[in-house]
Amino acid sequence: MQGAKGSMAVTGDSSELEWAIQTLVKNYDKYSGKGCCCRKRRGISKSDFRKMLSHELNHMLTNTHYKECIEEMMKKLDQNKDGVIDFYEYWLLIGNIVNPLVHQKQP
């Protein structure tokens, strides 16, 4: 496995954290169209963002079936106002989802 600037190859020896990071990157690539020769997008479009939320996060996020809620969420995440979610903005979404889980009271 190479450093952060090289390509990551997760192997059977990889830790759970390395697998999780690779999964997050693959998920971003899946919805951003990265690697697709027919599209040159810089991030996740509004329609693909809607698909990602409904297919990948419908158990962790409420209101993913309301178009207005999704549009508001995208507006808040799209910090540079370019109409797409870049990887940094995607990472903010992940952080916003994880943060309440970290701060839940332990039994």
Order of alpha helices (4+ residues) and beta strands (2+ residues): alpha-alpha-alpha-alpha
